[in-house]
């Protein structure tokens, strides 16, 4: 069974790039949402094995999405990898406090992203 990954990022080009790379080269089943509200809804419906989440999004930002994911019994155990252009240490600390599994800054090489995803899935006993 292919592992499911959900990307929540308002940058559609970024979603498409990661989807193509992880889907074709990584063997993952990848879905995406381009805003926090749709991302939350998709996470509950899809129950992915891992979520890649941006912070800076209009409407519900990534921090709020992370809070909601970790408070909902349907999504609390889904590992979340933050992938964002925000390098502020207080934001990193806040994400860690909210139980993100990893924090990566953009730009990131796709091969590095794939390796980090594999690490997180192993940590959580998913692979």
N, C-alpha and C positions, 0 to 999 in steps of 0.2 A: 504494500500500500504506500502510495506517495504521501509524504508529509505535506500538510497544508500551511501555507504562510499567507498572512494578510499584511499588506502595506497600507498604512494610513499616512498620506502625505498630500498636501495641496498642489504640489508640483507634478502635474500629469506626466511630463517628460521623464522625471525621476522614477515615477511609478512604472512607466512603460519600460524603461531601461532595466530596472531591477527585475521586473516581471519576466522580460525576455531572457535575461542572464540566468536567473534562478530556475526558470521553467525549462529552458532548453538545455542549459549546461549543468544545472544542479539537480534536475529530476524532481523538483518540487511542484506542487499544484499551487499556483500563486493567484491571489485575488487582490484587488486594491479598492480603496475608497479615497476620494480627494477632499474629504472634510471630516471633522471629528464626529459629527452626528451620524453620518452614514457609516463611519468606521465602527462606532459602538454597535450600531444595529447589525452590521455585517459580522462583527466578532461574535455576537450572541447567536446569530443564525448559523454561521459557518463552523464555529468552534475550531479555529485553526490551532495548529500545534505551536505556532509562534507568531508574534505580531512585531512588525517593524513600524515604529512610530516617530513622526516628526514632531517638533515642539511648536514651531511658528506656523500656525494655521488660522485663518479667519474663523470667527464664530467660536466654537469650542476648541481651545488650543490643546496641544499634546499633553501638558501637565494635567489639565482637567480630564482629558480622556483617560490618562493613566490612573488618576484617582478613581474614576468611575469603574474602570476595568477591575481594579483591585478591591473594590467594595461589592461587586456583584458576584454572587456565588456561582453564576454560570461562566464567568470569565476570570475569576481570581487566580486560578492556577495556570493560566496561559502565560508563558514567558514573554516578556516585552523587551525588545532591543530598541533603544532610542537612537535614531539616526538623524542628526540635526546639524545645522550650521551654528548653533548657539554654543559658545565655548565658556560661558560664565560658570565659575566654580560653584556659586550658590545654586544655580539651576541644576548642575550635576548632583550636588548634595541633595536637593529636593527630590530629584528623580530616584536617587538611591534610597532615600527615606520612604518613598512610595513603592519600593520594591521592583524597580526595573532590574533586569538581569544584566544589562550591559549598556554603556553609553558610548556611541561612536560619533565622531564629528565629520561632517561633510567638508570637503570631498573625501570619499573613501574609495579605494580600489575595489572593484566588484569581487575580485578573488579574495581579498581580505574580508569583505562582508560575508561571503559564503563560508569561509573558515570560521568566523566568529559565530555565525548561525549554527554551524555544526557543533561548536563547543557548547553553546547554550543548550542545544537539544540533548547533548550527552549529559550535561550537568543535571538536567531535569529528568533524566531517565527516559527520554522520548525516543531515542534512536536505539 
